[in-house]
Amino acid sequence: MDAIALKVGDLAKQTGVSVRTLHYYDEIGLLSPSDRTEAGYRLYGKDDILRLQQIVSLRQIGFSLEEIRECLEQRNFSFDRVLQLHTTRLREQIELSQKLRDRFQAIAQTVSSMETVSVETLIQTIEVMSMLENYYTPEQLETLKQRREFLGEERMQQAQADWQTLIEQARAEMAKGTDPTSESVKALARKSLELIQAFTGGDPGIEQSLNRIYQQESPEVVSRGAIDKAVMEYMGRARAALE
């Protein structure tokens, strides 16, 4: 390995870095071969290959060519440091891949119960899931996942049906002009709190995150069209009357 000397084509073939890229690196002075044959062909030695490995690693973790040049020109920027950065980046990519896997599994569970799935439905599903990640901590999301598993699919579907019935009843009372502080609407408010309690498992942090979602996002998007802002405000006044 110490006496290695590879022509540009051989280096490209063995590393997967194109000849064109190697020529460009030489042209801009980022990686110039340490030797040449009598005929003028580029020859890359051990130190050149080591520098190429550093360049490739830094490129993969998002560094620009100019940033790479600055790093490699620093005396205290060691090969070990490059490997540490690359390892950190790979760990982040693995974590991201795991999150994406969980997201797609959740989407698959959502759409598996539907007879037909429109593009709009898929987009809304992804939008809501992204929204959840913005408002819930990873620990809260894990708690909700465990809560769903504990309740089981049948009870989750029943809870969704109960929510839909409650919303329709609230919308009917609002259409009739019923005062939200009336006993009939306050009874609906109590039922909504019971459903929220079942969803959150009594975790105050999760309930606060849930409230922030509905305060800062469109209720139509969060509930996928099940409830609108007017009904939300109507039920909010009813819940306030319970306090």
C-alpha positions in Angstrom: 0.0 0.0 0.0 2.9 2.4 0.8 4.3 2.1 -2.7 1.0 2.3 -4.5 0.6 4.4 -7.6 -2.7 4.5 -9.4 -3.5 6.1 -12.7 -6.6 8.3 -12.7 -8.7 5.6 -14.5 -7.7 2.9 -12.0 -8.4 5.1 -9.1 -11.8 6.0 -10.5 -12.7 2.4 -11.1 -11.6 1.3 -7.6 -13.2 4.1 -5.7 -16.3 5.0 -7.7 -15.3 8.6 -8.0 -15.5 9.5 -11.7 -12.5 10.5 -13.8 -14.2 13.7 -14.6 -14.5 14.5 -10.8 -10.9 13.6 -10.2 -9.8 15.9 -13.1 -11.9 18.7 -11.6 -10.4 18.3 -8.2 -6.9 18.5 -9.7 -8.0 21.6 -11.7 -9.1 23.5 -8.7 -6.2 22.3 -6.6 -8.3 20.3 -4.1 -6.6 17.0 -4.9 -3.6 17.0 -7.2 -1.7 13.7 -7.9 1.6 13.6 -6.2 3.4 12.1 -9.2 3.1 11.6 -13.0 4.5 9.1 -15.4 7.1 10.1 -18.0 4.2 10.3 -20.4 2.4 12.8 -18.2 -0.3 10.5 -16.8 -1.4 11.3 -13.3 -0.3 8.9 -10.5 -2.1 8.9 -7.1 -0.2 7.6 -4.1 -1.2 6.6 -0.6 -1.4 10.2 0.7 -3.5 11.2 -2.3 -5.9 8.4 -1.7 -6.2 9.3 2.0 -7.0 12.9 1.0 -9.6 11.7 -1.4 -11.2 9.6 1.3 -11.4 12.8 3.5 -12.9 14.7 0.6 -15.6 12.1 -0.1 -16.5 11.8 3.6 -16.8 15.6 4.0 -18.9 15.8 0.8 -21.3 13.2 2.1 -21.9 15.1 5.3 -22.8 18.2 3.4 -19.6 20.3 3.2 -19.0 22.4 0.1 -15.8 22.0 -1.9 -14.5 25.4 -0.5 -15.3 24.3 3.1 -13.5 21.1 2.5 -10.4 23.0 1.2 -10.5 25.1 4.4 -10.7 22.1 6.6 -8.0 20.1 4.9 -5.6 23.1 5.1 -6.0 23.3 8.9 -3.1 21.5 10.6 -5.2 20.4 13.5 -7.9 18.9 11.2 -7.0 15.2 11.5 -8.2 12.1 9.6 -9.8 10.9 12.9 -11.8 14.1 13.0 -13.2 13.5 9.5 -14.2 9.9 10.5 -15.9 11.3 13.6 -17.9 13.8 11.6 -18.8 11.1 9.1 -19.9 8.7 11.8 -22.0 11.4 13.5 -23.7 12.2 10.1 -24.4 8.5 9.5 -25.9 8.2 12.9 -28.2 11.1 12.2 -29.2 9.6 8.8 -30.0 6.3 10.6 -32.2 8.1 13.1 -33.9 9.9 10.3 -34.5 6.7 8.4 -36.0 5.1 11.5 -38.3 8.1 11.9 -39.3 7.8 8.2 -39.9 4.1 8.7 -42.2 4.8 11.6 -44.0 7.5 9.6 -44.6 5.2 6.6 -45.8 2.4 8.9 -48.3 4.7 10.5 -49.5 5.9 7.1 -49.8 2.2 6.0 -51.9 1.5 9.1 -54.1 4.5 8.3 -54.7 3.8 4.7 -55.1 0.0 5.1 -58.5 0.6 6.6 -59.7 2.6 3.6 -61.2 1.1 0.6 -59.8 3.7 -1.7 -57.0 6.2 -1.0 -56.8 9.5 -2.9 -53.7 11.5 -3.3 -55.3 14.3 -1.3 -55.9 11.9 1.6 -52.3 10.8 1.5 -51.1 14.4 1.5 -53.3 15.3 4.4 -52.1 12.3 6.4 -48.5 13.2 5.9 -49.3 16.8 6.7 -50.9 15.9 10.0 -48.1 13.5 10.9 -45.5 16.2 10.2 -47.5 18.6 12.4 -47.5 16.1 15.2 -43.7 15.9 15.1 -43.5 19.7 15.4 -45.7 19.9 18.5 -45.0 16.7 20.4 -41.7 15.7 21.8 -40.2 12.3 20.8 -41.0 11.0 24.3 -44.6 12.2 24.0 -45.0 10.5 20.5 -43.6 7.3 22.0 -46.1 7.6 24.8 -49.0 8.1 22.4 -47.8 5.1 20.3 -47.8 3.0 23.5 -51.2 4.4 24.4 -52.6 3.4 21.0 -51.2 -0.1 21.4 -52.7 -0.4 24.9 -56.2 0.7 23.8 -56.1 -1.5 20.7 -57.5 -0.8 17.2 -61.1 -1.6 18.1 -61.2 0.9 21.0 -59.3 3.5 18.9 -61.9 3.2 16.1 -64.7 3.5 18.6 -63.1 6.6 20.1 -62.9 8.2 16.6 -66.6 7.3 16.0 -67.5 8.9 19.4 -65.6 12.1 18.5 -67.5 12.3 15.2 -70.8 11.8 16.9 -70.0 14.5 19.5 -68.9 17.0 16.8 -72.1 16.4 14.9 -74.2 16.9 18.0 -72.2 20.1 18.8 -72.7 21.4 15.3 -76.5 20.7 15.5 -76.8 22.6 18.8 -74.8 25.5 17.3 -77.1 25.5 14.3 -80.2 25.7 16.6 -78.6 28.7 18.4 -78.2 26.9 21.7 -76.2 28.8 24.2 -72.8 27.1 24.7 -73.2 27.5 28.5 -76.4 25.5 28.5 -76.5 22.2 30.3 -76.9 20.2 27.0 -73.8 21.7 25.4 -71.8 21.5 28.6 -72.6 17.8 28.7 -71.0 17.6 25.3 -68.0 19.5 26.7 -67.7 17.0 29.5 -67.8 14.2 27.0 -65.0 15.8 24.9 -62.8 16.1 28.0 -63.4 12.4 28.7 -62.3 11.5 25.2 -59.2 13.8 25.5 -58.4 12.1 28.8 -58.6 8.7 27.1 -56.4 9.9 24.2 -53.7 11.5 26.4 -53.8 9.0 29.2 -54.0 11.8 31.7 -50.5 13.2 30.6 -50.7 17.0 31.1 -47.8 17.6 28.8 -49.4 15.7 25.9 -52.7 17.6 26.6 -50.8 20.9 26.4 -49.2 19.9 23.1 -52.6 18.9 21.8 -54.1 22.3 22.8 -51.2 24.1 21.0 -51.9 22.2 17.8 -55.5 23.3 17.7 -54.6 26.9 18.7 -51.9 27.4 16.1 -53.0 25.2 13.3 -56.2 25.0 11.2 -58.7 22.7 13.0 -59.8 21.5 9.6 -56.3 20.2 8.8 -55.6 18.8 12.2 -58.9 16.8 12.3 -58.8 16.1 8.5 -62.1 18.0 8.0 -63.9 16.5 11.0 -64.2 19.8 12.9 -64.0 23.5 11.8 -63.0 26.6 13.7 -66.5 27.7 14.5 -67.4 24.4 16.3 -64.0 24.5 18.1 -64.7 28.0 19.4 -68.3 27.0 20.4 -67.1 23.9 22.3 -64.3 26.0 23.9 -66.9 28.4 25.4 -68.8 25.3 26.7 -65.7 23.9 28.3 -64.9 27.3 29.8 -68.3 27.3 31.4 -67.4 24.1 33.2 -64.6 25.8 35.2 
